[in-house]
Amino acid sequence: MSTGVAAQPGRASATSDPGERPAVRTRPRYTGRRIGGIGVTVLTWVVVFLFFFPVLWMIFTSFKTEQAAAQFPPSFITHLSFDRYATVFQRGMGLYLANSAALSILSTVAVMALAIPAAYGLSVRRVGRWQDLLFFFISTKFMPVAASIIPVFLLLRVMGALDNLWALGVLYIGMNLPLAIWMMRSFFAEVPYAVVEAAQIDGASYSRELWRVSLPIVAPGAAAAALICFIFAWNEYFLVNLLTAVVARTTPPFLGSFVDGRGQFLAVLSAASTIAVLPVIIAGWVAQKRLVRGLAMGAVK
C-alpha cells in the first residue's frame, strides 16, 4: 500500500529534478518585424485594390443603363442587364475583334519565329559584330511612330495597301521584333554553354540544338516575350487609326467611336471595353506561371 502523497497540481514532485522548471506558456509577442510585415501586406492589398477598382467599376457600369451610368453621384443600387453587350455586337464589334485577334496572333507568331533564331545567334552562337546588330535593332525604337507615319502612309498608298490587314501585320512585326529579340537574347544568355557543347558533341545540328535543346530551357521567357508582343499588338491604336478605315479596323479605334459630338455613351463603352480586355486577361491567366518565371529569368544568378 503506497504511503506517498500525490503531487498537487502546480507543485513539483518530490522525485523530480530540483533543477527542472515547470513549463510556462507564453503568449505570442508581436515584434516590430512582424507588425511591419502585417503593415506591408495590408498596404499591398490596398494598393492592389486601388489599381483594380477602375476595372471593377468599368465592369459594373457595363450592366447599367445609360441614365444610371451618367448619374452623379453614382448609385450602387440600380437595374442591371446585359442589354449593353447586345448593343455592342449590334454595332459590329465582332468584326473588329476578329481583326484584332488575327493580327495579334499571326504577328506574334511571326515575331517569335524570327526573334528566336536571331536572339540565339546574338547570344549563344554569336555572329560577327553582334553588338552593332543589337544596337541597330534597338535603334529602330528611338524614333517616335508619329515621326514616321507620313512616309509609311505615302508608301502604303502608292502600293494600294491602305486599310489592309496584311500591311498592318507587317508593321506590327516591325514594331515588336526588336523588343522580342532583346528579350530572347537575355533569356538565351542564361542557357549553360555546357548543355550546348554536349549537344554539339552528340552531333546535333544547328536547328536541333536551337529548337530541341536550348529553347525548352528558356520556354518561360519565350512565353513572356510572346505575351508582351501580343498585348502590344492588341492595344495598338495609332497606326490602326491612321492607316485603316473599315476593312482592317481593329478594336481600339472602335472603342473610340463611342465618344462623339452627341455625348459619351458610358454604359455601352464600358461593355465594349470589358469585352476588349478579356482576351488579354485570359492570355495572361493561362501563361501566368510561365510569365512570372520568364520575367524573373536572369534576376538571380
Secondary structure, DSSP 8 states (H G I E B T S, - for coil): --------TTS--TTS-TT------------HHHHHHHHHHHHHHHHHHHHHHHHHHHHHHTTS-HHHHT-SS--SS----SHHHHHHHHTTHHHHHHHHHHHHHHHHHHHHHHHHHHHHHHHTS--TTHHHHHHHHHHTTTS-HHHHHHHHHHHHHHHT-TT-HHHHHHHHHHHHHHHHHHHHHHHHTTS-HHHHHHHHHTT--HHHIIIIIIHHHTHHHHHHHHHHHHHHHHH--HHHHHH-SSTT--HHHHHHTTEETTEE-HHHHHHHHHHHHHHHHHHHHHTHHHHHHHHHTTT--
